Amino acid sequence: MKRLLLTTLIVGALAMGLLADSSAFALGLDPALSGPQIGPAHAKGVVVWSHGRSINAEDYKSPTPVYLQALRHDGWDVMRFDRLARGDTLNRSSRRLADYAVQLKHRGYKQVVLAGQSFGAFLSLMAADDSTAVDAVVATAPAAYGNFDDFYESWRLNATNLYPLLERVKRARVMVFYFHDDDFDPGGRGERSREILAKRRLGYAVVDQPAYFTTHWAASSGLFLRRFGGCISRFADDTTLSGEFACAPRWGARPSAEMRLPPELADPSPHRAAAAPEGAAGSGAGRGGGRKTHRIRDVWYGFYPNGREVLLGVEAVHGDKLTAIYAIGPSFDNRDPATWTRRDGRIVGDSFVFKQNGKSTLRFRPKQDGGLGVTWVSADGDATMKAHLKPIDPRILADRGSPASASTAASISATATEGDRNKAED
């Protein structure tokens, strides 16, 4: 099995005209995403992603983060730098990565962008310090010296050893992400990084603890692709950038045109609500038992960690019973379409609870800011997601503009079909 794996990786490298390091401590370059490469002549450039390094696992088996799909969709070839944990040191691996950057330039790639997570982010910055062949770096949650709990004595080096790297970058543009509640982050790195990079007069972007993103692995989520995929692509494309790059993603600020909504919610005016057909329930009319559709009272909007938009619109409340529209947007990979359904629920304590056989369980709890905290549990009880929804004016749903995918470079269909698919929430 190991021999087959090594052979597969070497074949992938040969396809690029690069031989992987044959030492026992390395695997080399590997195509990061399925499908054919664009090639040096036609691609905007090549992105090489470097994974982290774990003590008790081989991180070359870890999945490629989905945000790299935005770069692939934007016309970049995407590779990954796979290493075995044994012998994967900062000095050795960063030198090999710098050598690969030089080779890729010799192969004809116009731009070489190094992207990395955690230990891989350190490697990418070190390679950019070593070689002028590196044009840009995208570093997410850089860390190479352990976390607060297990490596307290060296944990602060994730900051103090990072700053000299940023100071020594030869010519590469640098984009770095820091996340809230990251056990590997000593804190304060965002402001210091911005100060250092500003003095370098190179193109840079510092995204420091963006809202809704927590923990060391926040960049691996579908939500990260949705909010920052387009921003990262524009940063990589901007070869003339000097100074700070403004990264202010629009996705998630309001419901996108990709969400499928019932007529009375898509146009919540009084005449539209009165004209809504009786018995409408999701995409299957008639399942509501002939009940009358009510005008939408209150609407909340947000998104799940997997990158799917979510909206709740309360229609009617009678005692402790309520009826609401529950809608979710399409998945970022377009495998699951946008969908909406009408749900019957109850007010239990301080929460709205929607629980029906064969459907996911939804619990919405009011927050002090007027929003709702939502907990979603799959129908089989095996999966759980949490999100925060903010109140919105229902009138903005009538004018949602163009699909968000145009700005995120994600391959999302704007014509996702309607339907009541519980699987679509997984």
C-alpha positions as CSV (number, residue, x, y, z in Angstrom):
1,M,0.0,0.0,0.0
2,K,2.8,2.4,0.9
3,R,4.7,1.6,-2.3
4,L,1.5,2.2,-4.3
5,L,1.0,5.6,-2.6
6,L,4.5,6.7,-3.2
7,T,4.2,5.6,-6.9
8,T,1.0,7.6,-7.3
9,L,2.5,10.7,-5.9
10,I,5.6,10.4,-8.1
11,V,3.5,9.9,-11.2
12,G,1.6,13.1,-10.2
13,A,4.9,15.0,-9.9
14,L,6.1,13.6,-13.2
15,A,3.0,15.0,-14.9
16,M,4.2,18.4,-13.8
17,G,7.8,17.7,-14.9
18,L,9.0,17.6,-11.4
19,L,10.6,14.6,-9.6
20,A,9.6,14.3,-5.9
21,D,12.3,14.0,-3.4
22,S,13.2,10.3,-3.2
23,S,14.3,10.4,0.5
24,A,12.4,8.4,3.0
25,F,11.3,11.6,4.8
26,A,9.4,13.2,1.9
27,L,6.6,12.6,-0.6
28,G,6.9,15.8,-2.7
29,L,4.4,17.7,-4.9
30,D,1.0,16.3,-5.6
31,P,-2.0,17.7,-7.5
32,A,-4.3,19.1,-4.8
33,L,-7.6,18.8,-6.6
34,S,-9.1,16.3,-9.0
35,G,-9.2,16.9,-12.7
36,P,-6.5,17.9,-15.2
37,Q,-4.0,20.7,-14.6
38,I,-4.3,23.8,-16.8
39,G,-0.5,23.9,-17.4
40,P,2.1,26.6,-17.3
41,A,1.3,28.1,-20.6
42,H,-2.3,28.9,-19.9
43,A,-2.7,29.0,-16.1
44,K,-2.5,32.3,-14.2
45,G,0.1,30.6,-12.1
46,V,0.5,27.8,-9.6
47,V,-0.5,27.6,-6.0
48,V,1.4,25.2,-3.7
49,W,-0.4,24.4,-0.5
50,S,1.5,23.0,2.5
51,H,-0.4,21.1,5.3
52,G,0.4,21.2,9.0
53,R,2.4,18.8,11.1
54,S,0.9,16.6,13.8
55,I,2.7,14.5,16.4
56,N,0.5,11.5,16.2
57,A,-0.7,11.6,12.6
58,E,0.5,11.9,9.0
59,D,-0.9,15.2,7.8
60,Y,-0.2,14.4,4.1
61,K,-3.4,12.4,4.4
62,S,-5.4,15.5,5.4
63,P,-7.9,16.9,2.9
64,T,-7.1,19.9,0.8
65,P,-8.9,23.0,2.2
66,V,-11.9,23.8,0.0
67,Y,-11.0,27.5,-0.4
68,L,-8.3,26.4,-2.9
69,Q,-11.2,25.6,-5.2
70,A,-11.8,29.3,-5.7
71,L,-8.2,29.7,-7.0
72,R,-8.7,26.7,-9.3
73,H,-11.9,28.2,-10.6
74,D,-10.1,31.5,-11.1
75,G,-7.5,29.8,-13.5
76,W,-4.7,28.6,-11.2
77,D,-3.1,25.2,-11.1
78,V,-3.2,24.0,-7.5
79,M,-0.6,21.6,-6.0
80,R,0.1,20.4,-2.4
81,F,3.5,19.8,-0.8
82,D,3.1,16.5,1.0
83,R,5.6,15.5,3.7
84,L,6.0,12.6,6.1
85,A,6.1,13.7,9.7
86,R,9.4,12.1,10.3
87,G,12.1,14.5,9.2
88,D,9.6,17.3,8.5
89,T,11.6,20.1,10.0
90,L,11.2,23.8,9.3
91,N,14.7,24.2,7.8
92,R,14.7,21.0,5.7
93,S,11.1,21.3,4.4
94,S,11.2,25.1,3.7
95,R,14.4,24.6,1.6
96,R,12.7,21.9,-0.5
97,L,9.6,24.1,-0.9
98,A,11.8,27.0,-2.0
99,D,13.5,24.7,-4.5
100,Y,10.1,23.6,-5.9
101,A,9.2,27.3,-6.4
102,V,12.3,27.8,-8.5
103,Q,11.6,24.7,-10.5
104,L,8.0,25.7,-11.1
105,K,9.1,29.1,-12.4
106,H,11.5,27.3,-14.8
107,R,8.6,25.2,-16.0
108,G,7.0,28.4,-17.2
109,Y,4.5,29.3,-14.5
110,K,4.2,33.1,-14.4
111,Q,3.3,33.3,-10.7
112,V,4.1,31.0,-7.8
113,V,1.9,31.4,-4.7
114,L,2.7,29.4,-1.6
115,A,-0.3,28.8,0.7
116,G,-0.1,26.9,4.0
117,Q,-1.9,26.0,7.2
118,S,-0.2,26.1,10.6
119,F,3.2,24.5,10.2
120,G,2.7,24.8,6.5
121,A,2.2,28.5,6.8
122,F,5.6,28.8,8.5
123,L,7.2,26.8,5.7
124,S,5.6,29.0,3.1
125,L,6.9,32.2,4.7
126,M,10.4,30.7,5.2
127,A,10.5,29.7,1.5
128,A,9.5,33.2,0.6
129,D,12.3,34.5,2.7
130,D,14.7,32.1,0.9
131,S,13.7,32.5,-2.7
132,T,12.8,35.4,-5.1
133,A,10.8,32.8,-7.1
134,V,7.9,33.1,-4.6
135,D,5.4,35.8,-5.7
136,A,2.9,35.6,-2.9
137,V,2.1,33.8,0.3
138,V,-1.3,33.0,1.9
139,A,-0.7,31.9,5.5
140,T,-3.6,30.7,7.6
141,A,-3.1,30.3,11.4
142,P,0.7,30.1,11.2
143,A,2.1,28.0,14.0
144,A,5.2,25.7,14.4
145,Y,5.9,25.6,18.2
146,G,2.8,23.9,19.8
147,N,-0.3,25.0,21.6
148,F,-1.0,26.6,24.9
149,D,-1.9,23.4,26.8
150,D,0.7,21.0,25.6
151,F,3.7,23.2,24.7
152,Y,3.4,26.2,27.0
153,E,7.2,26.7,27.1
154,S,7.5,27.1,23.4
155,W,4.0,28.3,22.5
156,R,5.0,32.0,22.4
157,L,7.5,31.3,19.7
158,N,4.5,31.1,17.3
159,A,4.6,34.9,17.6
160,T,8.2,35.9,18.3
161,N,9.6,33.6,15.6
162,L,7.0,34.7,13.1
163,Y,7.8,38.4,13.1
164,P,11.4,38.0,11.8
165,L,10.0,35.9,8.9
166,L,7.6,38.7,8.0
167,E,10.5,41.2,8.2
168,R,12.7,39.2,5.8
169,V,10.3,38.4,3.0
170,K,12.3,39.2,-0.1
171,R,9.6,40.2,-2.6
172,A,6.4,38.2,-2.0
173,R,3.0,39.7,-1.3
174,V,1.8,38.3,2.1
175,M,-1.7,37.5,3.2
176,V,-2.1,36.2,6.7
177,F,-5.2,35.0,8.7
178,Y,-5.5,34.8,12.5
179,F,-8.5,33.3,14.1
180,H,-10.3,33.7,17.4
181,D,-9.9,31.0,20.1
182,D,-6.9,29.5,18.4
183,D,-4.9,27.6,21.1
184,F,-1.7,28.0,19.0
185,D,-2.0,31.8,18.8
186,P,-0.3,33.8,21.7
187,G,-2.4,36.8,20.7
188,G,-1.6,40.3,19.4
189,R,-0.2,38.9,16.1
190,G,-2.5,40.8,13.8
191,E,-1.5,44.3,14.8
192,R,2.2,43.5,14.9
193,S,2.1,41.7,11.5
194,R,0.3,44.7,10.0
195,E,3.0,47.1,11.4
196,I,5.8,45.0,10.0
197,L,4.4,44.4,6.6
198,A,3.4,48.1,6.2
199,K,7.0,49.1,6.6
200,R,8.1,46.6,3.9
201,R,6.1,48.5,1.3
202,L,5.0,45.2,-0.2
203,G,1.5,44.1,-1.0
204,Y,-0.1,42.6,2.1
205,A,-3.3,41.7,3.8
206,V,-3.9,40.9,7.5
207,V,-7.2,39.4,8.3
208,D,-7.3,39.4,12.1
209,Q,-9.9,37.3,14.0
210,P,-12.7,37.7,11.4
211,A,-16.3,37.3,12.8
212,Y,-17.8,33.8,12.9
213,F,-14.4,32.0,12.5
214,T,-12.9,30.2,15.6
215,T,-10.2,27.7,16.4
216,H,-7.0,26.8,14.6
217,W,-8.7,25.0,11.7
218,A,-11.2,27.7,10.7
219,A,-9.7,28.0,7.2
220,S,-10.7,24.4,6.3
221,S,-14.5,25.2,6.4
222,G,-16.9,25.8,3.6
223,L,-17.7,29.1,5.3
224,F,-14.1,30.2,4.8
225,L,-14.4,29.5,1.1
226,R,-17.7,31.4,0.9
227,R,-16.5,34.5,2.7
228,F,-12.8,34.7,1.7
229,G,-12.4,32.6,-1.5
230,G,-12.9,35.6,-3.8
231,C,-10.8,37.8,-1.6
232,I,-7.9,35.4,-1.8
233,S,-8.2,35.1,-5.5
234,R,-8.1,38.8,-6.0
235,F,-5.1,39.1,-3.8
236,A,-3.3,36.4,-5.8
237,D,-4.2,38.1,-9.1
238,D,-3.0,41.5,-8.1
239,T,0.6,41.4,-9.3
240,T,1.1,45.2,-9.0
241,L,-0.2,45.4,-5.4
242,S,1.8,47.6,-3.1
243,G,0.6,48.5,0.4
244,E,-2.4,47.1,2.2
245,F,-5.1,45.0,0.4
246,A,-8.6,45.6,1.6
247,C,-10.4,42.3,2.2
248,A,-14.0,43.0,3.0
249,P,-16.1,40.1,1.8
250,R,-19.7,40.9,0.8
251,W,-21.0,37.3,1.1
252,G,-23.2,36.8,4.1
253,A,-24.0,40.5,4.7
254,R,-27.5,39.8,3.3
255,P,-29.3,36.8,1.8
256,S,-28.0,36.1,-1.7
257,A,-30.0,35.5,-4.9
258,E,-29.0,31.8,-4.6
259,M,-31.5,31.2,-1.8
260,R,-34.8,29.7,-2.8
261,L,-37.7,31.3,-1.0
262,P,-41.6,31.0,-1.2
263,P,-43.3,33.8,-3.1
264,E,-44.6,35.5,0.1
265,L,-41.1,35.6,1.5
266,A,-39.3,36.6,-1.7
267,D,-41.7,39.5,-2.0
268,P,-43.1,40.1,1.5
269,S,-45.4,42.9,0.6
270,P,-49.0,42.7,1.9
271,H,-50.6,42.1,-1.5
272,R,-48.2,39.3,-2.2
273,A,-48.8,37.6,1.1
274,A,-52.6,37.8,0.6
275,A,-52.2,36.2,-2.9
276,A,-50.0,33.3,-1.8
277,P,-51.6,30.0,-2.6
278,E,-53.1,27.9,0.2
279,G,-51.3,24.7,1.0
280,A,-47.9,25.8,-0.2
281,A,-45.2,23.8,1.6
282,G,-41.7,24.0,0.3
283,S,-41.6,22.9,-3.4
284,G,-44.4,20.4,-2.9
285,A,-47.7,22.3,-2.9
286,G,-50.6,20.7,-1.1
287,R,-48.7,19.1,1.8
288,G,-49.8,21.9,4.1
289,G,-53.2,20.4,4.5
290,G,-55.0,23.4,3.0
291,R,-53.9,25.8,5.7
292,K,-53.8,29.5,4.9
293,T,-50.4,31.2,4.3
294,H,-49.7,34.0,6.7
295,R,-47.7,37.2,6.1
296,I,-44.1,36.9,7.4
297,R,-43.8,38.5,10.8
298,D,-40.0,38.3,11.6
299,V,-37.0,37.2,9.6
300,W,-33.5,36.2,10.8
301,Y,-30.5,35.3,8.5
302,G,-27.0,33.8,8.9
303,F,-24.9,30.8,7.8
304,Y,-23.7,27.5,9.0
305,P,-20.0,26.5,9.3
306,N,-20.3,24.4,6.2
307,G,-20.9,27.6,4.2
308,R,-24.7,27.3,3.6
309,E,-26.9,30.3,4.1
310,V,-29.8,29.8,6.5
311,L,-32.9,31.9,7.0
312,L,-35.9,31.6,9.4
313,G,-39.1,33.5,8.8
314,V,-41.8,33.3,11.4
315,E,-45.3,33.3,9.9
316,A,-47.7,32.8,12.8
317,V,-47.8,32.2,16.5
318,H,-50.8,30.8,18.4
319,G,-50.1,30.2,22.0
320,D,-47.0,28.0,22.3
321,K,-47.3,26.9,18.6
322,L,-45.7,28.6,15.7
323,T,-45.3,28.2,11.9
324,A,-42.1,29.3,10.1
325,I,-40.3,29.2,6.8
326,Y,-36.9,27.5,7.1
327,A,-34.6,28.0,4.1
328,I,-31.0,27.1,3.4
329,G,-28.8,28.0,0.4
330,P,-26.9,25.6,-1.9
331,S,-23.7,23.9,-0.8
332,F,-20.5,25.5,-2.0
333,D,-19.8,22.4,-4.2
334,N,-23.2,22.6,-5.8
335,R,-24.0,19.0,-4.8
336,D,-27.0,20.0,-2.6
337,P,-29.4,22.6,-4.0
338,A,-31.0,25.5,-2.2
339,T,-34.2,24.5,-0.5
340,W,-37.0,25.7,1.8
341,T,-39.7,24.1,3.8
342,R,-42.5,25.2,6.1
343,R,-42.0,23.9,9.6
344,D,-44.4,23.6,12.6
345,G,-42.8,24.1,16.0
346,R,-43.4,25.0,19.6
347,I,-42.1,27.6,22.0
348,V,-40.3,25.6,24.7
349,G,-39.0,27.8,27.5
350,D,-37.1,30.6,25.8
351,S,-36.6,28.7,22.5
352,F,-38.3,28.0,19.2
353,V,-38.1,24.2,18.7
354,F,-39.0,22.5,15.4
355,K,-39.0,18.7,15.8
356,Q,-40.6,16.3,13.4
357,N,-40.1,12.6,12.5
358,G,-37.7,12.2,9.6
359,K,-36.5,15.8,9.6
360,S,-33.7,17.6,11.3
361,T,-34.3,19.2,14.7
362,L,-34.0,22.9,14.9
363,R,-33.7,24.9,18.1
364,F,-33.6,28.8,18.0
365,R,-32.8,30.7,21.1
366,P,-33.0,34.6,21.3
367,K,-29.8,36.5,21.9
368,Q,-29.3,39.9,23.6
369,D,-28.5,41.5,20.3
370,G,-31.9,40.6,18.8
371,G,-30.5,37.6,16.9
372,L,-31.0,33.9,17.3
373,G,-28.6,31.2,18.2
374,V,-29.5,28.1,16.2
375,T,-28.6,24.5,16.8
376,W,-29.2,22.1,14.0
377,V,-29.3,18.3,14.6
378,S,-29.5,15.8,11.7
379,A,-32.5,13.5,11.5
380,D,-30.4,10.6,12.7
381,G,-28.8,12.6,15.5
382,D,-25.3,11.9,14.3
383,A,-24.4,15.5,13.2
384,T,-24.8,18.9,14.8
385,M,-24.1,22.5,13.7
386,K,-24.4,25.8,15.4
387,A,-24.9,29.3,13.9
388,H,-25.9,32.8,14.8
389,L,-28.7,34.5,12.9
390,K,-29.2,38.3,12.8
391,P,-32.6,40.0,12.4
392,I,-33.2,41.5,8.9
393,D,-35.9,43.6,7.3
394,P,-38.1,41.2,5.2
395,R,-38.3,43.9,2.5
396,I,-34.7,43.4,1.5
397,L,-35.6,39.9,0.3
398,A,-37.4,41.4,-2.7
399,D,-34.1,42.8,-4.1
400,R,-31.3,40.5,-3.4
401,G,-29.1,41.3,-6.4
402,S,-26.8,39.0,-8.2
403,P,-25.7,35.6,-6.9
404,A,-22.9,35.7,-4.3
405,S,-20.9,33.2,-6.2
406,A,-19.9,35.8,-8.7
407,S,-17.8,37.5,-6.0
408,T,-16.5,34.3,-4.4
409,A,-15.4,32.5,-7.5
410,A,-17.1,29.4,-6.2
411,S,-18.8,27.1,-8.7
412,I,-22.4,27.6,-7.5
413,S,-25.4,27.3,-9.7
414,A,-27.8,30.3,-9.5
415,T,-30.6,28.1,-10.7
416,A,-30.6,25.6,-7.8
417,T,-33.9,23.8,-7.7
418,E,-36.4,24.2,-4.9
419,G,-37.3,21.2,-2.7
420,D,-37.7,19.8,0.8
421,R,-34.5,17.7,1.1
422,N,-33.4,17.1,4.6
423,K,-30.1,15.6,3.3
424,A,-29.3,19.1,1.9
425,E,-28.7,20.3,5.4
426,D,-26.0,17.8,6.2
